[in-house]
Amino acid sequence: MKNKVLIHCSLLALASSLLAACGKEAPKPAASAAPAPVAVEAPVAVKLGFAAPLTGPQAHYGKEMQNGIVLALDEINAEKIKIGGKAVKFELLSEDDQADPKQGAVVAQKLADAKIQGMLGHFNSGTSIPASRVYAEAGIPQIAMATSPQYTAQGFKTTFRAMTSDTQQGGVMGSFAVGKLQAKAIAIIDDRTAYGQGLADEFEKAVKAAGGNVVKREFTNDKAVDFRAILTSIKKANADLIFFGGADAQGGTMVAQMRELGVKAQFVGGEMLKSPKFIELAGPSAEGTIASLAGLPLDKMPGGPGYATKYKAKFNAEVEIYSPYSYDATRVMVAAMQRADSTEPAKYLPELAKTKQAGITSANIEYDEKGDLKAGGITVYQVQKGAWVVLETAGM
């Protein structure tokens, strides 16, 4: 009887334990590890340099030039291009050279030491020329806004232009003054900068080649504000046309003082006069002023209307003079890197020299052996009713 009780108890215990086991959840299998995230390679930084006057009376030129570059690089970076099999991102290192030749050389060395892979600038001929030696010695390709013939006459393989040279512009305007304007007694003033003097020299050559008569050649500087002594001398010479090689800050004041002194001569200049600031400074005296500018008017450029729209959308400003050219220069330099499949200056420099591409400013951007643009007409403008309007385009 005792054994039966023990067996019965054992069976009850076993049944109880089985019931308890059934009430428990089965152990869950171990969760499998999540797949490791795929590493995204960061784009390789490509450093481009930029320098121009960003302070002082010529800052508006430099800022507009910079805007064209920024617009182009923003678009290029959004395209997520690859060079040498790697994604790249372009960075712009900007410096203020204050339109000063000595500062230009200092800035150039700073950018070269920063190991930029290309240079977009400088703006002024006076800064571009001394800076170009620094870039040439470092093997850095440079596309400058400089228009002085001296810039590309130095023989450096690294120098290229964004605009036509003063040889083209001065030549067109000299012939225009004698042939179209029928000027009989021409006075010439320059600001002694590489740009102003170079443009005035080319203008004088063209005037004489066309049979014109230069009755006075005077000079000032790019900081001057009083031109009355020079203008009084020119008035005595009975000049019927005054050509000024210089910037709008001086040109606007100069033409206002001309009219104050009763000088009725036609006032003519290069592209640095063709700005809203010139009209603002000169006031009513700006009326009738004639200025030349490289290439076609913005609305006639191959990509001009579209460029004007996107420029306004990004900067809430109108295109003035230089930004379409700096935009094209940026695109040209990057395209050369893409063709070479390298951002190394020594590797893409030969491709830059062989450039043949369409841009905003021209349907065919191409360089000669010196780095000058092969094609480049000049458009002549005049201030009429307080605004610049096209008179004619020559040399296209």
C-alpha positions in Angstrom: 0.0 0.0 0.0 2.9 2.4 0.8 4.5 1.7 -2.5 1.2 2.5 -4.4 1.0 5.8 -2.5 4.6 6.7 -3.5 4.0 5.9 -7.1 0.8 7.9 -7.2 2.5 10.9 -5.6 5.3 10.6 -8.1 2.9 10.5 -11.0 1.1 13.5 -9.6 4.4 15.4 -9.3 5.4 14.5 -12.8 2.0 15.6 -14.2 2.3 18.8 -12.3 5.8 19.5 -13.6 4.6 18.8 -17.2 1.7 21.2 -16.8 4.0 23.9 -15.5 6.3 23.4 -18.4 3.5 23.7 -20.9 2.5 27.0 -19.3 5.9 28.5 -20.2 6.7 30.2 -23.5 9.2 28.4 -25.7 12.5 30.3 -25.8 12.7 32.7 -28.8 15.5 32.2 -31.3 18.3 34.8 -31.1 17.6 37.8 -33.3 19.9 37.9 -36.4 22.3 40.9 -36.5 21.2 43.9 -38.7 23.3 44.3 -41.9 26.1 46.8 -41.6 25.4 50.2 -43.3 27.1 50.7 -46.6 29.9 53.3 -46.2 29.4 56.4 -48.4 32.7 57.8 -49.6 33.0 61.5 -48.9 33.6 63.6 -52.0 37.2 64.7 -52.6 37.6 68.4 -52.1 39.0 70.4 -55.1 40.2 73.9 -54.2 39.9 76.7 -56.6 41.2 80.2 -55.9 39.6 83.6 -56.5 40.9 87.1 -56.0 39.5 90.5 -56.9 38.8 93.8 -55.2 36.2 93.0 -52.5 36.6 96.2 -50.6 37.1 99.8 -51.8 35.7 101.7 -54.9 36.0 98.7 -57.2 34.4 96.1 -54.9 31.3 95.9 -57.0 33.3 94.6 -59.9 34.9 91.9 -57.8 31.7 90.9 -56.1 29.9 90.4 -59.4 32.8 88.4 -60.8 32.7 86.2 -57.6 28.9 85.7 -58.0 29.4 84.2 -61.5 31.9 81.7 -60.1 29.7 80.8 -57.1 26.7 80.2 -59.3 28.7 77.9 -61.6 30.2 75.9 -58.7 26.9 75.5 -57.0 25.5 74.0 -60.2 28.6 71.8 -60.8 28.5 70.5 -57.2 24.8 69.7 -57.6 25.6 67.6 -60.6 27.7 65.3 -58.4 30.4 64.8 -61.0 33.2 62.2 -60.7 36.8 62.8 -61.7 39.4 60.1 -61.6 36.6 57.7 -60.5 35.9 59.7 -57.4 33.1 62.1 -56.4 34.5 65.6 -56.1 33.2 68.8 -54.5 34.6 72.2 -55.5 35.5 74.7 -52.8 36.3 78.4 -53.5 39.0 80.1 -51.6 38.4 83.9 -52.0 40.8 86.7 -51.3 40.5 90.5 -51.5 43.4 91.9 -53.5 42.1 95.5 -53.1 43.0 96.1 -56.8 46.5 96.7 -55.6 49.4 95.0 -57.5 51.5 94.4 -54.4 48.6 92.9 -52.6 47.8 90.9 -55.6 51.2 89.2 -55.4 50.8 88.5 -51.7 47.4 87.0 -52.2 48.7 84.9 -55.1 51.4 83.4 -52.9 48.9 82.7 -50.1 46.6 80.8 -52.5 49.5 78.9 -54.1 50.6 77.9 -50.6 47.1 76.7 -49.9 47.6 74.2 -52.8 44.7 75.5 -55.0 44.2 73.4 -58.1 43.1 76.3 -60.3 42.8 80.1 -60.2 39.8 82.1 -61.3 41.1 85.7 -61.2 42.4 88.2 -60.6 40.0 90.9 -61.8 42.3 93.8 -62.6 45.2 93.6 -65.1 47.4 95.4 -62.6 47.0 92.5 -60.1 46.7 89.7 -62.6 50.1 90.4 -64.2 52.3 90.1 -61.1 50.2 87.3 -59.7 50.5 85.3 -62.9 54.2 84.7 -62.3 53.4 83.2 -58.9 50.8 80.8 -60.4 53.1 80.0 -63.3 55.9 79.0 -61.0 53.6 76.9 -59.0 52.1 75.3 -62.2 48.6 76.5 -61.4 46.3 77.3 -64.4 44.8 80.8 -64.2 41.9 82.3 -66.0 41.8 86.0 -65.3 39.4 88.9 -66.2 42.5 90.9 -67.1 42.4 92.6 -70.5 45.9 94.1 -70.7 47.9 92.6 -73.6 50.8 92.3 -71.3 49.0 89.6 -69.2 49.4 86.9 -71.9 52.5 88.4 -73.5 54.7 87.1 -70.7 54.9 83.6 -72.3 53.4 81.6 -69.3 51.6 78.4 -70.3 49.3 78.8 -67.4 47.6 82.1 -68.3 44.2 82.4 -70.0 41.6 85.1 -70.4 37.9 85.3 -69.6 37.4 88.3 -71.8 38.9 89.8 -75.0 42.1 91.9 -74.7 42.5 95.6 -74.9 44.1 95.1 -78.3 40.7 94.1 -79.6 38.7 96.6 -77.6 41.0 99.6 -78.1 41.3 98.9 -81.8 37.5 98.8 -82.3 36.9 102.0 -80.3 39.7 103.9 -82.0 38.3 103.1 -85.4 34.8 103.9 -84.1 35.8 107.3 -82.8 37.4 108.4 -86.1 35.0 106.6 -88.5 31.6 106.6 -86.9 31.8 109.6 -84.5 33.9 111.7 -86.9 36.1 113.0 -84.1 38.6 115.6 -85.4 40.5 116.4 -82.2 40.9 113.6 -79.7 42.2 113.8 -76.1 43.2 110.6 -74.2 43.3 110.2 -70.4 44.3 107.1 -68.5 44.6 106.1 -64.9 48.1 104.7 -65.1 46.9 101.2 -64.2 47.8 98.3 -66.4 44.2 98.1 -67.6 43.7 101.9 -68.1 47.0 102.7 -69.7 46.9 99.5 -71.9 43.5 100.3 -73.2 44.4 103.9 -73.9 47.5 102.9 -75.7 45.6 100.5 -78.0 42.9 103.2 -78.6 45.6 105.7 -79.5 47.2 103.3 -82.0 43.9 102.7 -83.7 43.0 106.4 -83.9 46.3 107.2 -85.6 46.0 104.1 -87.9 42.5 105.4 -88.9 44.0 108.9 -89.7 42.7 110.5 -86.5 44.4 113.4 -84.6 45.4 113.1 -80.9 45.7 116.6 -79.5 46.3 115.7 -75.9 47.5 112.7 -73.9 47.1 113.1 -70.1 47.1 110.7 -67.1 45.7 110.6 -63.6 45.5 107.7 -61.1 42.9 105.3 -59.9 42.4 107.1 -56.5 41.9 110.6 -57.9 38.8 112.7 -57.4 39.6 116.0 -58.9 40.3 116.2 -62.7 39.7 119.9 -63.3 43.3 120.8 -64.1 43.6 118.1 -66.8 40.2 119.0 -68.2 41.0 122.7 -68.4 44.1 121.8 -70.4 42.0 119.6 -72.7 39.4 122.3 -73.1 42.1 124.7 -74.3 43.1 122.2 -76.9 39.5 122.2 -78.3 39.2 118.4 -78.2 35.8 117.2 -79.5 36.2 113.7 -78.0 37.8 112.5 -74.7 38.7 108.9 -74.2 39.2 107.7 -70.7 41.0 104.4 -69.8 39.9 103.7 -66.2 37.1 102.7 -63.8 33.7 104.1 -63.2 34.6 105.6 -59.9 36.9 108.1 -61.7 35.0 108.2 -64.9 31.7 109.2 -63.4 33.3 112.1 -61.5 35.4 113.1 -64.5 32.4 113.5 -66.9 30.5 115.5 -64.2 33.4 117.9 -63.8 33.7 118.1 -67.6 30.2 119.5 -67.9 30.7 121.8 -64.9 33.7 123.3 -66.8 31.7 123.6 -70.0 33.6 120.9 -71.8 31.2 119.6 -74.5 33.4 116.9 -75.9 32.0 113.4 -76.4 33.1 111.2 -73.5 34.2 107.6 -74.4 35.6 104.7 -72.4 36.0 101.0 -72.0 33.9 98.3 -70.2 34.7 99.5 -66.7 32.5 102.6 -67.4 29.6 100.5 -68.6 28.0 100.1 -65.2 25.0 101.4 -63.2 27.5 102.9 -60.8 28.9 105.2 -63.5 25.4 106.6 -64.2 24.8 107.0 -60.5 28.0 108.9 -60.0 27.8 111.1 -63.1 24.1 111.9 -62.8 22.7 113.8 -65.7 26.2 114.3 -67.0 26.3 110.6 -68.0 23.9 111.3 -70.8 25.5 110.5 -74.2 28.6 108.7 -72.8 29.8 105.9 -75.0 31.5 102.7 -73.7 32.6 99.4 -75.2 32.2 95.9 -73.7 33.5 92.6 -74.9 31.1 90.2 -76.6 27.4 90.4 -77.3 24.8 92.2 -75.2 23.4 89.9 -72.5 20.1 89.3 -74.2 21.9 88.3 -77.4 24.5 86.0 -75.8 23.8 82.3 -76.5 22.9 81.6 -72.9 22.2 85.2 -71.8 18.5 85.3 -71.1 18.6 82.0 -69.1 21.7 83.1 -67.2 20.0 86.4 -66.3 17.0 84.6 -64.8 19.0 82.2 -62.6 21.4 85.0 -61.5 18.5 87.1 -60.4 16.9 84.1 -58.6 20.1 83.4 -56.6 21.4 86.9 -55.9 18.3 89.1 -56.2 20.3 91.4 -58.5 20.7 92.1 -62.2 23.7 91.0 -64.2 26.0 94.0 -64.6 29.1 93.3 -66.6 31.5 90.5 -65.6 29.6 87.6 -64.0 28.7 85.8 -67.3 32.4 85.7 -68.2 33.5 84.4 -64.8 30.7 81.8 -64.9 32.0 80.6 -68.3 35.6 80.6 -67.0 34.6 78.3 -64.2 32.8 75.9 -66.5 35.8 75.9 -68.9 38.2 75.0 -66.1 36.1 72.2 -64.7 35.4 70.8 -68.1 39.2 70.6 -68.8 39.5 68.6 -65.5 36.7 66.3 -66.7 38.4 65.7 -70.1 41.7 65.0 -68.4 39.9 62.9 -65.8 42.2 64.6 -63.2 42.2 67.7 -61.0 46.0 67.8 -61.0 47.0 71.0 -62.6 49.8 69.5 -64.7 47.4 66.9 -66.1 44.4 69.1 -67.0 46.4 72.1 -68.2 46.9 70.7 -71.7 43.2 70.1 -71.9 42.5 73.7 -70.9 44.7 75.0 -73.7 42.7 72.8 -76.2 39.3 74.1 -75.0 36.5 74.3 -77.6 33.1 74.6 -76.0 30.0 76.6 -75.9 29.2 78.9 -73.0 26.9 81.6 -71.8 28.9 84.4 -73.5 29.9 82.6 -76.7 29.0 79.6 -78.9 32.7 78.9 -79.2 35.1 79.5 -76.4 38.6 78.7 -77.7 42.1 79.9 -76.9 45.1 80.7 -79.1 48.7 79.7 -78.3 49.0 82.6 -75.8 45.8 82.0 -73.9 43.8 84.8 -75.6 40.3 84.2 -76.8 40.2 83.5 -80.5 36.7 84.9 -81.1 35.6 88.1 -79.4 33.6 91.0 -80.8 33.0 94.3 -79.1 29.6 95.9 -78.4 29.4 99.7 -78.2 26.9 101.2 -75.8 25.6 104.7 -75.0 23.8 106.2 -72.1 20.4 107.4 -73.3 17.7 108.6 -70.9 19.7 107.4 -67.9 20.3 103.8 -69.2 22.9 102.0 -71.2 21.6 101.0 -74.7 23.3 99.2 -77.6 24.6 101.2 -80.5 26.3 98.5 -82.5 28.4 95.3 -82.3 31.6 95.0 -84.2 34.2 92.2 -84.9 31.9 89.2 -84.3 
